[in-house]
């Protein structure tokens, strides 16, 4: 920094010898250094407000007392920063603990978020330095170059920004917002693997908005005695002068991200002084720019110089724009641009950019990814997915408008190093900015997509490209899914992108992210919401006619008279306010059963839309995979994988909020014939009642690890984290907390999940083919789930928890409306959990399959309710006539001679029902169906006995059905409040069906907080164990197939995975440096893991 600049800067240095401080206080010698500098005004706590008010927003406030500050001075601090003043905060988390006078001393208040949130710092999370081995300074802004050794490794803070306070397109949920603040890690902590894991010094450049023009530098660690002995006072003055200069915005960009060979690249250099105070706002400065452009030589795996150039520009408060044409014609390959900029005060900035020369032959190299029933296949080998969502670290969702292939290349190299093999990207917003006029796509956007795909190809990454989000763009249409105007425009939008990549071999296509039907203004509702247009109404009427054939059938299903529903045309799409979703919604005679039809209709219309758009892609590229990226819509009556499976090449689920149901998430999204990818997963931000972060970074890591483990445990094809780099360019504080990398660009502990799973899956990938299916299948009761009294989510999640964690038996899922796979993939045991209302065709198909194939069919709860909650006699010939009756709070279930308490608490007695036998008039002959006693020694034959009417329990009815059996209890057991009767029932049914328990639990099996299972393949097995338990647990299991026993410690909230060959010999261990697997059998005694 030049002396002229230093003299013009006003530095207000807040230091008070009796005010709280973290770390070592400055010595008297350091204080004298500052006192000798004319541009520094030193002030104590009492004088801080006056000093800031007099400064009028000029210069920089330097505080040595972070996180402490005088509470009476807060208004003056905030006003000063609002005026554009600079900030240098030293010593820890800034503005976290207000201090007020108390007699002769100070009283420190508790940690609070209110103050720093007014500076758009939403929260601060502690960052461990345990793995930091050295510090490196920023290459792009080398303010700390040569001074890295002044700082000792210490824990620091992650400042979570919420700097974007508006949306570009407020009507779009996925909209980006103003890029108000640019965040730079000025000093980064490096671990033994060369990874940046902490940033103790961070620069915020406020280029727009409330604090526009100001620089804030946060030194988020305590200074040590060594720092002060190494001319520390002078260093702090230098940093303060840097911040006082304010923001000089410099940008470099090509006019396209990709060029055809022979074209001439044109670069645009822009510069502007944005500071609002001080002498710089009204003067011009001479900046020097030195350009060096290199192009990759793929054969030599090196970069070769292409062109160098140097120029000077006068930078002022008005934006300066210079265009430069590269004289050399573009050739195929990646080009990198490095521009060194130097200002008059000695400030150095390094600008980096990149672009591509198109290379169609390279994009076409290799084989297109394919799929099996469960997994993806690349170049003839299984590819278990360790994926990442990516929309660039510099401009987030605006990466197709402000492309930078150099940033992409460095980010993707880092991801590939982490073991990531698949990235998901695409368009979440601003579709009209790309195709303002229907059919006419912007060329610069198309070339940006080309460059993105080229960069991913360079690093061997599969790319899923997403076209729309939540509801597709309408382009002047009235319904996003059904209006031909909208659908045809959407097809033209898609074709403009896909047509450029008909030969690209590393791309697949995602039609829409997390679709809701139909109204764009009401996405993420529980169930479809009508757009109230004629296309939807006409389609609904046509669909009803096809489904019900006669108006009389529909009248009966909907409980409507001919006057209320004279014909199909009179069937109006219901609004949720018109449906009685609750047992206490009885004030008006609402017609609730029609909600089932509207939900089923919405599933079919979503399929029609998917079929249309997937068809336009398949017309161009028949061998490219197409999917739909859906959230946790099951249980929320939105498009569900079992319904759209037939229209796509693989299904998806986004496991975000349902952290208690992660296993359920994956199982009920895995359809019989196609892979399921956990396509988005991460951890949503939650906070304490007083507004602080509730989870630590270490806890977030463990939850993410659990989600990856469950992704594979459910037979899924893998997992894709959301997102690589935190996107803080949205007016959404939650987004600012999500990502493998912090806003400062350093890696969170979460990033370790990618590294660890990437390493493990690379070792074990050849296992993942021809997975042996589970012997138990659970039918998801969609008629109930889509009805106005949905209980299916609660029933199936309860089943999952008890069957998987208590009984420790794995299972797969089926759909009530999609039972074709029963014949090709017959299970031994089928469970239909507390369905209440069940479709007639599904009931008959389950009965017929059981009779024919010899399976056991377990149904809990009423058997005689059809899909519209109407009484049916379909089960009378099986179990006799029954009445539908209310449950009591306390019931009893008799199984194998044991009575089990069953409890229906709270509102359950009003919500659920059971069935009770109807007795003949002769009371002496009355009887109750009793608990059957299954004796495996008697050829697997089921018995039905009778007990007198005076019996005080419900029992199990076991009926022989052809080669199979029906096991039934009239109690909707999954909806009761106790796990014990459920576990007993499932154990009984599994034994009756001959289900094999592949793992013998020698230790840890009685712990419901421990999950474990084995996936068996022809080449070996994968074992997965997950802790949801508050303590470490010793686990020992024996594989019944090989006789091999494995023992290990499962740490609290962690996951253990290992793979073996067919003989049971250990092949690979997840986290081998942390986990030790002891192996014992008659042939071997070995240990795996815990590598030095």
N, C-alpha and C positions, 0 to 999 in steps of 0.2 A: 504494500500500500504506500503510495507516495506521501510525502510530508504535507503537500498541499491538501490532499484529500483528508489526511488525518487532522489537520488544523481546522478544517471546515466542519468536522464531525463533533457533535455534542454527545458525550458519553456520561450518563448518569449512573454512577456506581453505588449501588445500595449494599453497604456493609455496616453492621452494628455489632460492636464487640460483646454486647450482652444479649443480643438477639439469638434465638435458637439457630443452629446450623448443623449440617451433617458433614462429617469429615474434618480434616485439619483446617484450622483457621489460618489466614495469612499472617506471616510474621511482620514485625514492625518495619523491617527492611522493605518488604513488599508494599506495605502501605505508603512508605516514603516514595517508592517508585511512582505510584499513582499520583501522589500529591504533587510530584514534580511535572506532571503532564498537564499542560494548559487546557486541553480539551476535555479533561475528566473532572466532573463535579462529584465529589464524594458526599454521601448523605447517610444519616442513620434512619431508624424507623420513624422517628418523630418528624423528620424533615422531608420524607419521601414524597408525600402528596404535593407539597409546595414546589419541590424541584420538578416534578412531572408537569404540573400545571404551567409553570414558567416555560418549560421546553416547547410546549405547543405542538407536540408530535414530532419534533425534529430529533435526530440522533438515535441513540439506542439506550434502553434501560438494561443495565447489567445487575443481576441479582446473584449474590453469592450464597443465598440462603434457601434455595429450593430444597425442600418443598414448602418452607415457611414464608409467610408474608404478613405484614401488619394489616389486620382486618379493616381498620379505619381508612387505609390507603387504597383499598380495592377499587373504589369508584374512580380515583385518579389514575390508577394503573390501567383500568379498562378504557377510560377516555383517551389516554395517551396512545394506546395501541389502536383504538378506533381511528385516531387521527393519522395513522400511518407510521407510528414510531416503531423502531426496531426493538428486538428483545434478545438478550443473552441470559439464559437461565442455567445456573451452575449448582451442582451438588445433589441431584436426585430428581424425583418426580416433581414437576413444576406445579405450584399453586394448589397443593393438595391439603395443606393444613393451615387454616387461618390462626393468627395469633393476636390476642388482645391484651391490653395492659391490665395488670392485676397488682395494685399497690406499687411497690418499688420494682416489681419484676414483670414477667410475662406469663400468660396462661395460654397453653397450646390446645386448640380444639382438636377433635377427632378428625380422621381422614374424611374428606368430602369430595364429591364430584361437581358440586354446583359451580364452583369458581372456574376451574379449568374447562368445564363445558361451555362457559361463555366465550372461551377462546377457541371453540370448536374442537377441543380435545375431549372426546366422549368418555374415555376411560383409560387407565394406565394399568397394565399387567406386569407383574414382576417377571424378569427374564434372568434365568440362571446363567452363570458364566463358568459352570463346572468343567465344560469341555473346551474352553477358550485357551489356546496356546500362544496366540500372538494377535497383534492388532495391525490392520492395514488401513491406509487412508483412501479416500475417494479418488479415483482417477479422473473423473469428470470435473470435479471442483477440488483441486488439490490444496486446500487451505491448511490441512494438517500434515502434508507431506514432510517427512523428515523429523516430525515431533511425536511419532507414534509411541516411542519408548517413555514418554513422559507419564503415561497412564499404566497403572497396574490392573491386571484382570480383576474385575469385580462385577457383581450382579448389577443389572441395570433395569430399564423399564421399556415396555412397548407402549408408545403413545398411539392410541387408537383414534384416528381422525374422523370427524364428521364435518368436513369443510365444505362439502357441496350441499347447498341449502335450497336448491330449486331443481326442477326437472325440465329437460328440453321439450319433452312431449308429455305433459301431465296426464293425458288420458291413457297413456300406455304404462302398464305396471312395470315393464322392464326398461323404462326409459333411463338413459344416462342423464347427467346434469353438467353444469359448468365445471370445468377443470380449474377450480379456484386456487388450488394449492399444489405445488410440486414438492415432493418429499425426497430428500437425499440422505443416505447414510454416509456421514462424513468420516466416521471411524468405525470399522467393522471388526468384530471378534472372529478369528479363524480357528477352526478345530483341526484335529490331526489329519483329517481327510481333505483339508483345503476348503471346507464349506464355511460360508458366512452364517454364523448362528446368533450373533448379537450385534447391536448398533448402539454403543453407549453415547455417541454424539450424532445428533440428527439435525438437519437443516430443513426448515419449512420456508419455502418461498411463496408468499401470498401474492399471486399475480392478478387476482380478481377478487371481487366481493368486498365484504365488510372491512377486511384488513389489507386490502389491495395495495401493492407496492412495497410491503414491508418484508424484512427478513427476520426470522426467529431461529435462533440456534439454541438447541437444548443439549447441555452436557449432563447427561442423566446418570452420573456416578459421582461419588465423593472424591475430592482431590486429596492427595496424600502429601506427607512431608517432602517426599522426593520431588514432587511437582513444584512445590514452592522454592526449593533450592536450585531449580534449573531455570531461573528467570521466568517463573510462572506468571508474575504480574505483567510482564511485557507481553506474554502470549495472550493473556486475557484481554489486554488493551487492543491487540491486533484483531482478535475475534470480534470485539465490540465495534471496531472501525469497519470491519467487513459487513456486519449487520447494519450499521448506520448508513451504508451506501444504498440500501434498498435493493429492489429487484431490477436487474437488467435482463429482459427476456430476449433470448436468442434461440432461433430455431432454424433447422436445415431440413429440407424435404425435396424429394424428386417429384416431378409432375405425375409420374406413374410408378407403381411398385414393381412393374414388370414391363419389359420392352421386347418387341420382336427383334431378332437378330438383324442388324443393319440400321436400326433406328438410332436416333441421337438422344441421349439422356439430357434432360434439362433439370437443373437444381435451382431451388429458391432459398435464398438466405434472408431471414427477417430479423430485425433487431429493434428494440424500443426500451427506453428508460421508463420504468413504471412507478418509481418512487413518487410520493405525493408531497414530500417535504424536503427542505434543504436546498442547497445550491444546484443539485443535479437536475432538478425538475425543469430548469430554464436554460440549461446549457447543452451544448453538443460535445461529444467525446469521440476521439479517434480510436477505433478498434482495428486491430490487425487480425486477418484470418488466413491461415495456411491450410490448404486442402491437399490431401493425399488420397487417391482412389486406387484400390487394388481389386483384382479379379481372381477368383479361385482357379487353380489348375488342379482339376480333379484327379488326373493321373499321378501327379506328384504330391497330392494332398497338401497343397501350399497355396499361399496368396502371392500374386505377382503384381508389381506396380503397373498402373495404366496411365495415370495423369496426375500431375501436381500443379498447384496454382496458389498464388498469394495475392491478396488485395487488402485495401484499407477502406473502411466505411465510417462515416460520421454518424454516430448513434445519438439520438436525442429523445425527447418526450413524444415525438411523432414517429409512428412506425416507419422504418426504412426497409425497402424491399429491393433485393438485387437478384437477377436471374442469370444463371451461368449455364452455358451449353458445353457439355463435355465434347471435345473435338473428335475423340475416337468413337467410331460406330460400335454399338453394343454387340457383344457376342454372347452365346449361351453361357450361363453360369451365374454365380453369386458375385455381386460387386459390393465392396465395403468402402465407405467414405469416413475418413477421420479428419476432423477440422479442429485445429488448435486456434482458439480465440484469445487475444490478450488486450486488456483495457489499459487506459492511461495510468491507473494506479497500481499496475502490476497484477491485477486480477486475471487468473487463468481459467478458461473454460474449455472443455473438450466436448465437441459435438460429434456424435456418431450416427451414421445413416447407412442404408443399404438398399439395393434393388437387384432385380434379377434380369438376366437375359433368358427369354423363354427357351425351354428344353423339353419339347414334347416327347422325344425318344426316351429321355431319362424317366419322365413320368410314367411311361408305358412299360418300363422294365419290371420284371418280376411277375408274380401271379396275384390275381385278385383274391382277397380273403374270402373264405367260404365258411360254412358252418356244418356241424353235426347236430345231433339232437340236443346236446347240452353245451357244446363248446365251439369256439372258433378255430379255424385251421389256416395257418399261414405257411406257404411254401411246403406243404405236405406234413407239417407238424402242428400239434395242438398249440394254441396261444391263450393261456390263461391271462386275462386282462388285468394289468395294473395300470390304471388310466388316470387322466387328469383333464379337467376342464381348463381351457386356456383362451384368454382374450387379451393378452399382452400386458406387460408390466408398466408401460409408459402412458397409454391413453385408454386402457380398458376397453369398453364396448365400442369405442370410436376407432378401433384399429383398422377398419376397412376404409375409413375416411382419412385417417392420418397414419398411413402404413409406414413401418420402419423394419425392413427385412433384417437389418443388423441386430436390432433388439430381439426379434423373433428367433434369429439364429442362435444368439447367446442363451436365450431362455430355453429353447428346445434342446440345446446341447446339455444344459444343466438338468433338464428333465430326463433325457436319455441316460445320462450318467446315474441318475437316481433309480434306474430300472424301469421307468415308465415306458410302456410300449404302445400306448393308445391315447390320443387326445381328442377331446370333444370341443368344438367351437361352433360358431355360427352367428345368427342374427336374432337378437332379442328385442330389437326396437328399430325405429326409423326406416321402415320398409319403403315409405314413400320418398324418402331422401335418396333411395337407391333407384327406384323406378317411379318417378313422379308421374309419368304418363304411362298408362297401361301399355305394356308391350315394348317399352323403350328403356332398357336398363342402362345405367351409367357405366361407361367404359372404365373409368378409374376404379370403381368398386370391383368390377369383374377382374381387372388386372391385379388388384390387391388380393383377391381370393386365389388367383393363379400363383402369385408370389408366396402366399401362405402355404399352399399345397407343395410348392417346390421346396420350401424350407423344411417342412415336415419330412418330405422324401429324403432330404439330405441326412436326416438323423434316424431314418428307419421307423418313423412313427405312423401308425394307422390314424386316419382322421375321420371322425364323424362330424359332418357339417349339418347344422340345424337351420331350417328355413324360417320357421315362425315360432311364436311363443304365445301360449295361453289361449288366444283365439287368432286365427289367421286374418291378415289384412283384407279388408273388403273391397277396396278400389271402387268406390261409389255404389257398391251393392248394399242390400239391406240385411242379408244374413250371411255370416262368414263361411258357413258350411254348405248352404243349400241354394243360394242365389247363383244362377249360372254366370251372371256378370262377375261375381267375386271369384268363383271357382276357376273360370277360364283365365282371369287375370293372374291368379295364383299359379296356375300351370305355366303361363308365359314367364312369370318371374323365376320359377324353378328351372325351366328349360334354358333360360338365358345363362344360368350357372352350370348346369349339368352338361349342356351341349359342348362346353369347352373342355370337359374331362371324361369324354367317353372312353378314352384309352388309359386314363390314370388308374393305377392298380392298388393304390393305398387309401382309397376314399370310399366311405359309405354315407348314407343320407338319412337324416332324421327329419321327418316332415314337420313336426311341431313339438315344442317343449311344453309339457304339462297342460294338455288341452282341457278346456271346460266347454260345455255345451249350454246355450248357444249365444247368449247375450254377452258381448264384450265388456259391458259395464258391470257384470256380476260374476266375474271369474272366481274360482275357488269356493263357490257356494256348495253346500251339501245337497247335491243333486242338480239336475239340469235347470236352466232358467231360460225361458222363452225370449226370443228376440222380437216377438209379436209382429211377425211379417206374414205375408200371404204364402210364401214358399214353404215355410215351416208348417203352417196350418194345413195346407193342402197335402203335404207329405204325411202329416200325422193322420189325417183322415184316410188316406190310401193305405197306410200301414195298418190301421185298425181294421179296415175291411179285409185285408189279407189275413190278419191274425185271427179274427173272430168270425168271419164268414157271414153271420147273420146279426142283425141289430138286436134280436132277442137275447142272444148269448152275451153281447156287450152290456145290455141293460142289466142282466143278472149279475155280471161280474162287477159292475160299477154301482149296483144297488140304486138304479134309477128307473123311474116309471116311463112309459111311452110319452107322457106329457113332458117329462124332463129331458128325455133323449129320444126324440121321434125318429131320427135317422142318423147315419154316420156323419153327415155334414154338420150336425148339431153338436158333435163332440169337440168341445173347445179345449185347447191346451190349458191345463190348470196352472195357477200360480201357487207357490208354497203356502201363502196365507189362506188358500181355499182348502187346504188338506189338514186333517186332524192327525198330526204326527204324535200327539201325546194322549195318554189315557184321560187326562183332565181337560182336553180341548173338546168340550161338549156343549158349548154355549149356542152353537149353530149346527144345524144338521149338515155337516160337511160330508162330501163324498170322497173318502180317502183312498179307496182301493184302486182308483184310476191312476194313482201315482206310479204303480208298478208298470203300467203300460207306457207311461211317459218316459220312465227310465229305460225300459227296454227299447223303446223307439229311439231314444237318444244314442244308445249303443249302436243300433243299426245305422243311424244316419252318420255317426262318426265313421263307421266302417265304409259306408258308401263314399264318403269324402276321401278317406285314406286310399280306397281302391282307385279312385279317379286320379289322385295325385301320384300314387305309386305307379300307376299305369303309365303316366307320362314319363316317369323316370325309366321304367323298364323298357319302354319303347326305344329309348336312346341307349341304355346300358343294361341289358337283361341280366348280367351277372353281378351287378352291384347290389349290395344289401341295402334294404330300406327298413326303417323302424319308426316308432313313435316314442318319444321320451316322456313317460308319465310319472307323476308324483305318487304319493301315498293315497291314491284315489279310491282304493278298495275300502269299503265302509263309508265312503263319502259320495257314492252314487255318481261318480264321474267315469269316463271311459276306462275300462278295465282290461288287463292283458288277456284274460281268457276269452273275451269277446273280440278283441282286435287281432288275436294271434294269427288267424287265417289270412289276414291282409298284409302281414309284415314278415320279415325274415328272422327277426328276433324281438323279444319283448324286453321291457325295462321296468325298473322301479327306482324312485328317488327317495332314499331312506333318510329323512330329515328329522321329523319331530317325534316319531314314535319310538323313542329309545328303549321303552320297555317291551316293544314288540318287534325287534329287529329280525328275529328268526321268522316270525309270522310274515313280515314284509317280504322276505325273499321267497318263502315257500309258496305263498299264494300269488306270487307273480310268475312263478316257474310253471309254464304250461307243458303239456306232455310231449310236444313234437319240436319245440324250438328253444334255442338258448335264451336265458334271461340274464341281462346285464344290470347290475346295480349301477345305473348310469350317472347318478349324482348321489354323492353322500358327503356329509360333513356335519358340523355341529352348529346349531343355531345358538345365538347369544341368549343367555338368561341372566337375570340380575337379582340382587337382594332387594328387600322392601325399601331400603334407603338408596337404591339406584346404583349400586356397585356391582362389578362382575362377580358372579357366583362361582365360576369355575376357573381354575388355574390353567396355565398352558399345559402342564403335565397331565392334568385330568382330561383336557381336550384331546391330547394325544392318545390316551388309553381308550377313550370312547371311540375315536376314529379307528384304532386298531381292531376293536371289537366289531365294528361295522364291516371291516374287510374280512375278518375271520368268518362272520356269519354269511357274508356274500358267497363264499366258497362252500360253507357247510350246508347251504340250502340247495346245492347242485347248480349254483349260478356260475356264469362264465367269467365272473370277475367283478371288479369295482372300479369306479371312476370318481375321484374326489372332486368336489367343487370347493375351491378353485386353486390354481397354482399361486397367483399373486392376488393379494387383497385388492378388491375394487372399491376404492373410496370415492369414486366419481359418480356417486348416486346419492340422492337425498334419502338415505336409508342407513341409519347407524348400524343396523344388524349386519349389512353387507360389509361394513368396515371391520367387523370382527372375524370374518370368514376367509380362510385361505391358508395354504401351506406356507406361504411367505407373508411376512408382516408388510405393512404399508411402506416401511423403510427398505424393503427388499431382502431382508435377512430371513433365514429359514427358522420357522417355529419347530418345536418338537414334533408337531404333526407331520412334517416332511419326512421324519424317520420312518413313518409307516410305508411310504412309497419305496424308500431305500431298502427296508427290510423285506417287504413283500416282493419287490422287484428282484432282489437277490434270490429269495427262496423259490419263487415261481420260475425263474430262469433255470434253476437246478432241477426242478421237478416237472417241467412242462410236458414231457413226453408221457407222463402218467395219464393225462387228461383225455382219455378216449374210452368209449364204451363203458361208461359208469354203470355199475349195478344199481338197479332201482330199489327204492324202499319197498318193504312188504306191506306197509300200511298206507292207505290212501284216504284222505279226508275230503269230503264233498263240501265245497263252499255253498251255502244256501242262498243263492242270489235272489230267489223270489222273496225271501224274507228281507234280505239286505236292501232290495229296491222297493220295498213296501213302505207304507206309512207307519209301520211299527217295527223298525229295523232293530234286531237283536243279534244279527249275524256277526258283527265285529266283536261284540263282547263274548259270544259263544266260541268263536274260533280262536280268539286270542287266549281265552282261558284254557281251551283244549291244548293249544301250543305250549303254554307254560307248564301245564301238568304233564302232558305226554312226553315232552322233550326234556324237562328239567327234573321232574319227580320220578317218572317211570323210566326215563332215559331211553326212549325208543324213537328213532327217526321216522318221519312220514313224508309223503308227497301230497300234492293237492290235485283235486279235480273240481270241475264246475258243474253245478246242477244242470246247466243248459248245454254242456259240452262233455258228454260221457262216451264218445266214440272210442277213446283210448283204452277203455276197459278191456276190450277184446284183444288188442295188440299188447297191452301192458298190464296183465291181470294181477291185481294185488291179492294177498291172502285175507286181509281185513279191510273193510270199508267202513268208515265212520261218518255218520250224518249228525252233526252236533246241534241239538235243540233247534231244529229248523222251524217248528210251528207250521207255517204255510209253505207247502212244497208242491211244485208243479206235478200234475198227474203223470205226464209222460216220463219225467225223471224217476218218479216213484216206481212206475211199472218197469222201467228199464233196469233199475237197481235190483228189483225182485227177480226179474228174468235172468239177469247175469248171475246172481247168486245161485239160483237153481241150476243153471247150466254149467258154471265153472267151478262150483264147490267152494266159493268164498264164504266168509262170515261177514254179515251185514249188521252193524250196530247202529241203531237209531235211538236217540233220546228225545223224550217229550211226545207231544201228540202226533199221531199218525194220520188222522182223518181230516186235516185241513188242506184244501187245495191252494193254489197260488194266490187266490183272491180272498183267503180266509173263510171260504165257504165249507160247510161240513160235507164230507165225502164218505161213502161206504167202502172205499177201496181196500181197507185193511180188515174189514169185518170177517172175511173168510179165513184170515190168518190168525187173528187174536180175539175174535168175537166182537160183539157190539160194545161200544163205549160211549160214555157221555163226556163232553168237555166240561171240566170243573176248575174252580180256582184252587191254587195251591194255598197251603197254610204257611205261616212263617216257619214253623218247624215241621219237617217231614222225616220219614225214616225209609231207608232202602236196605233190603235184605239181599246179601250176596254171599253165597257159599257158607251159610250158617252164621254169618256175622251181620249185625244191624249197624248201619252207618247213618249218623245224623246228617240231615240235609236241611239247609237253612236258606230261606228267602226273606232277606231283610229289606229295610227301607221301603222302596216303592215296588219291589218285585212282586208282592202278592197281587198287585193290580196289573202288572205288566205281563205276567206269564200265566200259563195254564198247564194242566195235566189232564190225562184221560182216566176215567174210572169205569170199570165194567158195568154193563147193564145186566141185572139178574132176572131170571124168570119169576113169575108170580109165586111159585111154590118156594117159600123161604127156606125150606129144608134142603133144597138142592142148590142153594146159592154157594158160590165159591169164588175165590180170588185166584188169579194167576199168581204163581209163586216164583220164588227164586229157583232157578234151575241149578243143579249141581253138575258141573262138567267134570267128567272123569276121563282123563287122557288114557287110562288103561282099558277103557271099554271102546276101543276102536274109534274114538272121537265122537261117539254118539251123544247127542244132546237129549236131555230129559226134560219133560214138563210135568210138574206135580201140582197138586192143589192143596190149599190150606183153608181152613174155615173162615167164614166171614168175620169172625171176631178177631182175626189177625190185625195187628196194629202197624203193619209196615206195607209199603209197596215192594214188589219184588221184580226180578227179571223174568221176562218171558223168553224162552228159547224155543224156536220153532224150526224143525227140519224143513228146508226148502230144496227139494230135489237133492243135488249133491252138496248143497251148502246149508247155511242156517241163518235165521234171523234172531238177533239178540236185541231185546227191546225193554226199556223201562219207560213207564208213562211220565216220569219226572223229567223236565228239561234240566238235566243235571249240570250242564256247563254254566247255567245262569244262577246256580245257587252260590252261597257265600263260602263254602268249604271245599278245600282241595282233596281231603282224605277220601270221600266217597267216589270222586272222579278217578283218582289214582287206582282205587280198588277195582272199579269197573273196567278201566283200560287194561289193567293187568289180567283180569279175568278174560276179557275178550281176546287179548293177544294170545293167551295160552290156549284158548278154545280154537283159535284160528291157526295155531301152529307157527306163530311168528317167532323167528329166531332172534335171540338177544346176542348180537355178534360180539359185544364187549361185556366181559364179566368185570364188574367193578369191585375190586378188592379193597380199595380205600377211596373215599370221597364220593361214593355213589349215593350216599344218603344226604348230600348237601344240595339243596334246591338252588343254591346260588352258583352251582358249577354245571356248565353245559359241556357235553362231550359226545362225539360220534366219530365213526369211521366211514370214509368213502372208499369203496372197493372198485378197483380197475383190473383189467387182465394183466397189467404189468406191475401191480403193487397196490398199495393203499395209502391214503392220506388221512391222518388223524388230526382232529381239530377240537381244542378245548378252550373254553372261554369262562372267565371268572366275572360274575356279577355279585361277588361276595366281599364283605368288608375286611376279611383277613386272608392271609396266605393259606393254601390248602395243599396237603400232601395227597397226590393222586397216584393210584396204582390200578392198572387195568390189565386184563388178559384178553388177547384176541382169541376167540373160540375157534377160529378157522385154522390158525397156525400154532396155537398153544403158547405163543410168545407173550411174555408179560413186560409191561413198560411202566416205569415209575418216575415221577418228577415232582417238583414243587410248582404249583400254579399260583403265581403271585396275585394278590388282590387287584381286581380291575384290569388284569392283563390277559393275554392270549398265548397259548402254546400250540404250535403245529409241528408235525414231523411226518416224514414219508418213509415208507419201507418198500422193499421188493416183495415178490409174491411169497417168499419164504418167511417174511417177517423181519429180515435184516434191515437195520437202519440205513437209510439212504441220504436223508437231508433233514436238517433241523432249522426251523425258523428262529432267528436271533441266536445263533450258535455260541456267541460270546457271552450270552446271559443265561441260557437255558441248558441244563444237563438232563439227558434222557438215559436212564439206566435200563438195560435190556437183559432179560433173563429167559432162557428156555433150555431145553435139554441139549441143544447143539451149540449154543453160544452164550457168552456172558460178556457184554460190551457196554461201553458208554459212548454217548454222542453229545456233541455240543460243548459249550464252555471252552472254546478254543482260546489259546493265550493271545 
